[in-house]
């Protein structure tokens, strides 16, 4: 715990120092100092944090508490198997993204950006996420939650001269605080019932209160996790933020929502005493979120927006798996509960690795070409081979192709759904089959989405002069990307060991009955672990065969002349990039089927005359939920607020009258 606390102190000190630099006039020298100090502090603190996470034993429970002078609450920290597991993505991605961000921002113009402020808020974000995962007091948790929620606003607004970036940061801020309202109600209700804000003493008193608290926690934490229909901030914030920030938000901060849902179950009593529909609600919202997210990703031509919608999809899968675990526990079937929880946490770790890698790769594409609009990309594999290989690895992982980590995580989730056929009642069996079919559909569309993402970006011929002559970074500058890439491979080939590492966390989750856990471990967990080991072994041999075939081909062709021709010839000797598939035409057959969900809109201007002028055809996929629900709602709220401006007359006498009327009303209410 001491090493872990040292990491927190280092993050705090680093944020203060870089903040002081930010307050000084911005110069190139101060930007260089901040760009060295900020990533350096982040890397050292994350390394200390990782040492602290593994110190004392993975299954140990450590705590630290001290008063802080306020009338209530305490500065209470704790490390347990659940916190340790969720801290891994925070520190691993915090390290990788800090290094990648330091490299990408090294030539920043001081007239445009203040790097002192940027790295101060980056360190505050790391500090906030770490405190959220370890807080053991309700008030301290909410203060940490605010640190974690406010700092991304300033990080997303990095390119604040762009109007779209400004809008995206405000959308994020509104969404973050709408969710925080429900969390404040959640902890306030527990505080009112128990008279304390310490987690150890918090518990619900009545089943009716438990249901209300569950809904508060689900909505509040679900907004942070990006569950539909509260997801609208993700596809706006992630494309607007710098790529190393997007990687950290998607791979680590979103997990805070999932962590909060699981942690909140501690306060709701034994799960067997609660309604069965809790678990089914999580399954339903999860599968709807996953389907909506991946279908919206299918219609995107902006690479980072595609990745943002994919994050929505993956968070939906995690919540669905968590729901399967709750349904298994509520039905008293241990192996369904254990497999559901295992699939949820396993996929959480995997998603952090491959989504962090893909966002960092998108950042390198943006740096090298100047755009991530896939209609202007293409042909980058030949020009940026190292980057193309890393993106292909991340795409294969997130598309659930064996033997990479994405396959292992979704395989465990599918096993939990198959085991759902042991549930009593025909309706529950049918519901599990429907969820399994939804998972298969999501996995299939996901493979199609990332085939599109990799193909449109890296294959074919360049669709613009920028893509034809990109700025190619040195391979050593992409070393920060190698850490999440290695984890994608290790998480697949070492899936057995990662799965076993998760099991102490499953045993720690309070809603998992201890009398059933032993049965689950003996009957299912051991068998699943061995099955994952066998799949990884076959995958290892498959990788060896592929690498051997490539090496043999190079050996045989090493002394021979190899003729190369243009790709995407399409039967023409002098093909042009214009005859290639575009992102819209690539998914056009799927758009016909899923059009209402994808929300595809077309704008065409075609001249039918004998001597036509320039024509255009634009396909876009705006968010239907935002356009049809949130935008009209907030426009109505704005209209109502404007009407209330009549009370703001600017006359002091009127304001005094308001105060007197309020006091009289309170006195009358008190007497009554």
Secondary structure as UniProt FT lines:
FT   HELIX           2..23
FT   HELIX           28..54
FT   TURN            55..56
FT   TURN            58..59
FT   STRAND          62..66
FT   STRAND          75..79
FT   HELIX           81..104
FT   TURN            105..107
FT   TURN            110..112
FT   HELIX           115..134
FT   HELIX           138..156
FT   HELIX           157..159
FT   TURN            160..161
FT   HELIX           163..194
FT   HELIX           199..201
FT   HELIX           207..225
FT   TURN            228..229
FT   TURN            232..233
FT   HELIX           234..240
FT   HELIX           243..248
FT   HELIX           249..253
FT   HELIX           254..264
FT   HELIX           265..267
FT   HELIX           271..273
FT   HELIX           277..298
FT   HELIX           303..330
FT   TURN            331..332
FT   HELIX           334..369
FT   HELIX           374..376
FT   HELIX           380..383
FT   HELIX           385..398
FT   TURN            399..400
FT   TURN            402..403
FT   HELIX           405..419
FT   HELIX           420..422
FT   HELIX           426..458
FT   HELIX           465..468
FT   HELIX           475..478
FT   HELIX           479..493
FT   HELIX           495..508
FT   TURN            510..511
FT   HELIX           514..520
FT   HELIX           521..525
FT   HELIX           526..557
FT   TURN            558..559
FT   TURN            570..571
FT   TURN            573..574
FT   HELIX           577..579
FT   HELIX           583..586
FT   HELIX           588..598
FT   STRAND          600..605
FT   TURN            610..611
FT   STRAND          616..621
FT   HELIX           624..625
FT   HELIX           626..630
FT   HELIX           631..643
FT   HELIX           644..647
FT   HELIX           652..671
//
